Amino acid sequence: MIRVVVDVKHLNFAMEGHADFGPVGSDIVCAAATMLASTLVQNMVRRLDESQILECRLDSGHAVVKVSPIRKRVRRECRVIYAAVLQGFELLAQRYPEHVVID
């Protein structure tokens, strides 16, 4: 099961586990979760410099993204992106509740 925590206000994201929906390399639920996490990572890396990225990792079965934007406008933009990623995970969890849970 994939467990996800998304804190939009504090700009923290964590994902652990595997969906076990299908065979490794063909698991559509894992692929969807990975794409959502990758979208978050890429958006943060493109918007922020290294001093504002507290942690940013994406590995097999594990992802963490913690950022601290300096400018208010950028912080608001990041929150919008985090919220969109959260919405994507909510849709995924609704469709595959035995494979994805949001804590």
C-alpha positions in Angstrom: 0.0 0.0 0.0 1.1 3.5 -0.8 0.8 5.9 2.2 0.9 9.7 1.4 1.1 12.7 3.6 0.6 16.2 2.1 0.8 19.2 4.3 -0.1 22.1 2.0 0.3 24.8 4.6 3.8 23.8 5.7 4.8 22.6 2.2 5.7 19.0 3.3 5.1 15.8 1.3 6.0 12.2 2.0 5.1 9.0 0.2 6.0 5.4 1.2 5.3 2.0 -0.1 4.1 0.2 -3.2 0.6 -0.2 -4.5 0.9 -3.9 -5.2 -1.9 -3.5 -7.8 -0.1 -5.2 -10.6 3.3 -6.7 -11.5 6.4 -4.5 -10.9 6.9 -2.4 -14.0 3.2 -2.7 -15.0 1.5 -1.3 -11.9 -0.7 1.5 -13.0 -1.4 2.7 -9.5 2.3 3.0 -8.7 2.9 4.7 -12.0 0.2 7.3 -11.2 1.6 7.9 -7.7 5.1 8.2 -9.0 4.0 10.7 -11.7 2.2 12.9 -9.1 5.3 12.8 -6.8 7.6 13.6 -9.8 5.4 16.5 -10.8 5.8 18.0 -7.3 9.6 17.4 -7.3 10.1 19.0 -10.7 7.9 22.0 -9.9 9.8 22.7 -6.7 13.2 22.3 -8.3 12.3 24.7 -11.1 10.9 27.3 -8.8 13.3 27.3 -5.9 17.0 27.6 -5.4 18.8 25.0 -3.2 18.6 27.1 -0.1 14.8 26.9 -0.2 14.7 23.2 -0.7 15.0 21.5 2.7 14.6 18.0 1.3 13.8 16.6 -2.1 14.1 12.8 -2.8 12.3 10.5 -5.1 13.3 6.8 -5.0 11.5 3.5 -5.5 8.8 3.3 -2.9 9.8 6.5 -1.2 9.5 10.3 -1.8 10.0 13.3 0.4 9.6 17.0 -0.6 10.0 19.8 2.0 10.5 23.3 0.9 10.6 26.8 2.5 10.2 29.6 -0.1 11.4 33.0 1.0 9.0 35.1 -1.1 5.3 35.1 -0.2 4.3 35.0 -3.8 6.4 31.9 -4.5 5.1 30.3 -1.3 1.5 30.8 -2.5 2.4 29.3 -5.9 4.0 26.3 -4.2 0.9 25.8 -2.0 -1.2 25.8 -5.2 1.0 23.0 -6.6 1.0 21.0 -3.4 -2.8 21.3 -3.3 -3.1 20.1 -6.9 -0.9 17.1 -6.1 -3.0 16.4 -3.0 -6.1 16.4 -5.2 -4.5 14.0 -7.6 -3.7 11.6 -4.7 -7.2 12.0 -3.3 -8.6 10.9 -6.7 -6.2 8.0 -6.8 -7.1 6.9 -3.2 -10.9 7.1 -4.1 -10.4 5.0 -7.1 -8.0 2.5 -5.5 -8.7 2.6 -1.7 -7.0 -0.7 -1.0 -3.8 0.5 -2.6 -3.5 4.2 -1.7 -4.2 5.9 1.6 -3.7 9.6 2.6 -2.7 10.1 6.2 
